[in-house]
Amino acid sequence: MSTDTAGFYDDLAEHYHLIFEDWGRSVQRQAGTLGPLLENKLVRGPLKILDCACGIGTQALGLAQRGHTVVATDLSKAAVKRAAREASSLGLNIEFHVADMRDLSALPASEFDAVMAGDNSLPHLLSDEDLGRALENISARLRPGGVLLATIRDYDSLLPTRPSFQGPTFYSENETRRFVHQVWDWDGNQYDVHLYLTWNTASVWTSKHYASRYRAITRAELTQSLASHGFREIEWLMPETTTFYQPIVLARKEDNSAVKLT
């Protein structure tokens, strides 16, 4: 087990799908929500999308299946390797790279229509400086007028109570049983997540423990950071209107070329 972010996802990569009741169905469901949001916002044909926190491909795979050109990066080598394997099994042509969203300078492609940072990835950035570096790198990869889409936990509702426990959730599949739960250990506006996966195979129970740290970023804090790094038209969409499991933020990179001098 590793508590650093890259190590956390390296450890988790082969079992990440067990967090979901049906990971394949979740890939399709998320693409069915996030894809139209980007397509309607950008009002153009197949998009060029960078998923800068791709994990094992939960968003990248579904967006590629919708016909978009997808480049996917993650700081976890093991997660990228798993995502590439999943893409190959589906016959999808996705370009994968290992990269930290705070430094995307080695990425050969640029001028993306959209950049995605899903699954509460931005809160892994534990300081304003790190968040700013990530937003600067994301902005540098977007074309003028391009869109960032990110999803994070609803920290506005979590911070007042700072819950210490999430779950357990029980799943059954092919005569096997598994359950997932989390323990949250708070330290101010940061917290360590202890994720536990337990499942049985041939009557043998296996349990895994993974840990990583997050920062509880409020919507106002993220909005301010986005605005200070050249993003405009910042829009928050909540689960009660989207049915998505996390709040979604959309923000457009400022298009200075559209400013006309008089």
ChimeraX attribute file (.defattr): number of C-alpha atoms within 10 A of each C-alpha:
attribute: neighborCount
match mode: 1-to-1
recipient: residues
	/A:1	14
	/A:2	15
	/A:3	16
	/A:4	13
	/A:5	18
	/A:6	18
	/A:7	19
	/A:8	18
	/A:9	27
	/A:10	22
	/A:11	21
	/A:12	25
	/A:13	20
	/A:14	14
	/A:15	12
	/A:16	18
	/A:17	15
	/A:18	17
	/A:19	17
	/A:20	13
	/A:21	17
	/A:22	12
	/A:23	14
	/A:24	13
	/A:25	13
	/A:26	16
	/A:27	18
	/A:28	17
	/A:29	16
	/A:30	17
	/A:31	21
	/A:32	15
	/A:33	13
	/A:34	21
	/A:35	19
	/A:36	14
	/A:37	16
	/A:38	22
	/A:39	16
	/A:40	9
	/A:41	15
	/A:42	16
	/A:43	11
	/A:44	10
	/A:45	9
	/A:46	13
	/A:47	21
	/A:48	20
	/A:49	26
	/A:50	28
	/A:51	25
	/A:52	27
	/A:53	30
	/A:54	28
	/A:55	29
	/A:56	28
	/A:57	24
	/A:58	25
	/A:59	26
	/A:60	30
	/A:61	26
	/A:62	25
	/A:63	24
	/A:64	22
	/A:65	18
	/A:66	15
	/A:67	13
	/A:68	19
	/A:69	19
	/A:70	25
	/A:71	23
	/A:72	27
	/A:73	26
	/A:74	25
	/A:75	23
	/A:76	25
	/A:77	19
	/A:78	21
	/A:79	26
	/A:80	26
	/A:81	20
	/A:82	18
	/A:83	25
	/A:84	22
	/A:85	15
	/A:86	16
	/A:87	22
	/A:88	12
	/A:89	9
	/A:90	11
	/A:91	10
	/A:92	18
	/A:93	15
	/A:94	19
	/A:95	14
	/A:96	21
	/A:97	22
	/A:98	21
	/A:99	20
	/A:100	18
	/A:101	25
	/A:102	19
	/A:103	15
	/A:104	22
	/A:105	14
	/A:106	10
	/A:107	14
	/A:108	8
	/A:109	13
	/A:110	18
	/A:111	15
	/A:112	24
	/A:113	24
	/A:114	29
	/A:115	25
	/A:116	24
	/A:117	21
	/A:118	22
	/A:119	19
	/A:120	18
	/A:121	20
	/A:122	24
	/A:123	21
	/A:124	18
	/A:125	21
	/A:126	16
	/A:127	12
	/A:128	13
	/A:129	11
	/A:130	15
	/A:131	20
	/A:132	18
	/A:133	18
	/A:134	20
	/A:135	23
	/A:136	18
	/A:137	17
	/A:138	26
	/A:139	26
	/A:140	16
	/A:141	22
	/A:142	23
	/A:143	17
	/A:144	18
	/A:145	20
	/A:146	24
	/A:147	28
	/A:148	27
	/A:149	21
	/A:150	23
	/A:151	24
	/A:152	21
	/A:153	20
	/A:154	19
	/A:155	17
	/A:156	12
	/A:157	10
	/A:158	12
	/A:159	16
	/A:160	8
	/A:161	7
	/A:162	18
	/A:163	12
	/A:164	13
	/A:165	13
	/A:166	13
	/A:167	10
	/A:168	13
	/A:169	14
	/A:170	13
	/A:171	16
	/A:172	11
	/A:173	9
	/A:174	5
	/A:175	8
	/A:176	13
	/A:177	15
	/A:178	20
	/A:179	19
	/A:180	21
	/A:181	16
	/A:182	20
	/A:183	18
	/A:184	20
	/A:185	16
	/A:186	18
	/A:187	11
	/A:188	10
	/A:189	14
	/A:190	19
	/A:191	18
	/A:192	18
	/A:193	20
	/A:194	17
	/A:195	18
	/A:196	17
	/A:197	21
	/A:198	16
	/A:199	19
	/A:200	14
	/A:201	11
	/A:202	7
	/A:203	9
	/A:204	7
	/A:205	12
	/A:206	11
	/A:207	12
	/A:208	14
	/A:209	15
	/A:210	18
	/A:211	22
	/A:212	20
	/A:213	22
	/A:214	20
	/A:215	19
	/A:216	26
	/A:217	24
	/A:218	19
	/A:219	18
	/A:220	10
	/A:221	12
	/A:222	18
	/A:223	19
	/A:224	13
	/A:225	16
	/A:226	22
	/A:227	17
	/A:228	12
	/A:229	16
	/A:230	16
	/A:231	23
	/A:232	18
	/A:233	12
	/A:234	18
	/A:235	13
	/A:236	16
	/A:237	15
	/A:238	16
	/A:239	13
	/A:240	10
	/A:241	8
	/A:242	14
	/A:243	11
	/A:244	17
	/A:245	15
	/A:246	19
	/A:247	21
	/A:248	24
	/A:249	19
	/A:250	22
	/A:251	23
	/A:252	26
	/A:253	25
	/A:254	21
	/A:255	14
	/A:256	10
	/A:257	8
	/A:258	9
	/A:259	8
	/A:260	6
	/A:261	4
	/A:262	3
